[in-house]
Amino acid sequence: MQVYKAHDADIVAFLKGHAKPIVDTTASQVAIMQDNIDGFLKKITDEELDAIATYMMHVDELSKKQ
């Protein structure tokens, strides 16, 4: 998420399969991500994706509060 934050990138577009990952990954990691996008993420509503993205963008802040 640090890379997405630094580049002000659209994680929702990635989760919807409309954008390629912007982080360094291996071919096997890309394949796993694509399987997830093609599988259960296609069934998630836009509102749910926005909530997931918000959580992902701020989860590091939550762990600092503990």
C-alpha angles and dihedrals in degrees: 000000000000090000093049090049093047092051095038085234127174108250091179091060088052093047090050090052093247095115136041120242113270096204127087107265140161123247090253092053090050090050091052092048091049091050089053092048092047091044125041099355091066087064095052118100123237089250091053091047090052089052091049091048092049090051092047092050093051106030091100089059091053093055091052091059094060 
